[in-house]
Amino acid sequence: MLKHVFNGEIIAEKPFTDKHIYFEIKNAGVYAVWHRGRLFQRTAIDKFILKLFHEPSDGMVSMGPSIFRPYLNSLDTARVETNRFYAEPGKYSIQIVEGSGVSFFERLFLKLFPDTPVDYSQYFIQVRESRPLYYMIGAIPLFVLCAFCIIGGFVAGFMAPSILSDLGIPFNK
């Protein structure tokens, strides 16, 4: 359930230096905007806003913020999902405009770190296929249930001799 929430197919990936990102969506569905950059480096997430446009009509498409703000790290890069949107098949573009699209708490957290210059050539914006939010919400209780089943299996295996003897069933080791 969670595989495509985090690792959907990449539709477009451009460096932050490109202020317009053009891409085509072939299937209707939920898509996510991810920011990829160097691990343990300050990003410019508080310095811009992304605006999504449907190309033929130049109509603006609403992009909601990512609720859980999932992120993935590798040895030297990190990705964070910032926006989600539903799109029909067609051509789209994302414009990068100056401004701040982060919440009050994120701004407070960003003030803790020095405002060092960001190397925009190593900072990318990705558009990926995603799944609806209820996939993530549904998968969390399933993970917890699986953990209880695994732990319960181990406990039942260790306690089997005493449980069987309490039930009057002879048990030989």
Residue, then its C-alpha position, 0 to 999 in steps of 0.5 A: m500500500l505504501k510503495h507508490v506513496f513514496n516511490g511512484e514513477i517520476i513524471a518530471e525532475k528539474p533543477f531548481t534553477d529552471k523556474h518553469i517545469y513542463f510535464e505531461i500526465k497520461n493517466a488521471g490520478v493523485y500526484a505529488v511534488w517532491h523536493r530532492g537535495r543534499l542530505f544535511q544541507r539547508t534547503a530553500i523551501d521557505k523562499f518560494i511557492l509552487k504554482l501548478f497550471h494546466e497548459p492549454s487553458d492556463g487554468m491554475v490547479s490547486m495543490g494542497p499541502s502534504i499532510f504528513r510531509p513524508y520524506l526519504n533519505s539515502l546516503d547523500t540525498a534526501r527527498v521531502e513531499t511538499n504538495r499533492f494534487y489530483a490531475e486529469p490527463g494533459k500537459y501541465s507546468i509548475q512555476i516557481v515564484e518567490g514567497s514562502g509556502v511553509s507553516f508557522f512552525e516550520r518557519l520557527f524551526l528554520k530560524l534555528f539554522p543559519d541562512t547559508p547559501v543554497d547550491y540550487s544546481q544540486y536541488f531538484i523538484q520532482v513530480r511523482e505518481s502517488r496514491p490517495l492519502y487514505y492509503m497511508i492512513g490505512a497502512i499505519p494500523l495494518f503495520v501495528l496489527c502485523a507487529f502485534c501478530i509477530i510479537g504475539g507469535f513469539v510469546a505464544g511459542f515461548m509460552a506453549p508448554s505452560i499453556l498446554s499443560d494448564l489446559g491438561i494437554p500433555f506436552n513433551k519437549 
